[in-house]
Amino acid sequence: MSRYKGNYFEDKESDFLSSNGYVIIDRNYYAGKLGEIDIVAKKDDVYHFIEVMACPGGCLNGGGQPKHELVFG
């Protein structure tokens, strides 16, 4: 995905999260060996690490499907 499209969809997701009570902590956070995390958000004292994906023809065979979140604490 081009950087322009990536920014566009990350902006849309950030707006959606914010309007649903999430606080955006960081975007495009570089996590060393783990790579980049598109959005780090927090709601009700739970941190959410979000990878934004856009599938032009729809996300099939598990691609782009939500992953289970890990909650620590």
N, C-alpha and C positions, 0 to 999 in steps of 0.2 A: 504494500500500500504506500502511496506517495506520502511525503511528509505533510503536504497540504491536506490530503484526505484524512490522514491521521489526526492532525490538529482539529479539523472540522468535527470529526466524530468524538474526539475527546472533549471538545467544547460542549457538544450536545449532551454527552453523558454527564459531565460535570454540572451542567445546568439542571439536568433531571435529578441528580443526586441532591443538589442543594435545595431544590424545590420540594424534596421529600425528607428534609430534616437532617441530611448529612452535612458535616463540615468538611470541606476539602482541605486536607493538611498539606499535600504536595502533589505536583504533577511531574511526570517524566523523571521520577526519582531513580538515580543510578545506585543500584544495590550491589556494587562490586561484581563478584563472580556469579551472582544470581541474575545479573542483567538489569534491565530497566523495568520499573513498575509504572504503568501509565498514570494511575490515580491512586493516591492514598487518602482515604476518607475515614471519618469517625462519626458514629452515631450511638448514643446510649452507652458510652464508655467502651465500645467495641470498635477496633480498627478493621478496616476493609481494604484489601489490596486488589485493585481492579485492573484487568487487562482488557483493553478495548479492541474489538475485532469487527471488521466489516466484511461480509461475504456477499459479493455482487449477485450471485445466483441463489442466495440463501445458504444457510449453514447446514450441510448435510453430513451424515456419518459421524456425528459427534464434534465436528469442527465448530468452534465458537460457542459451544454449549457451556452453560454455567458450571463451574467446578464447586465442589463442597468447600465451605470456608472452614478454616481452622480457628478455633477460639481458645485462647490461652488465658488462664487466670481463674 
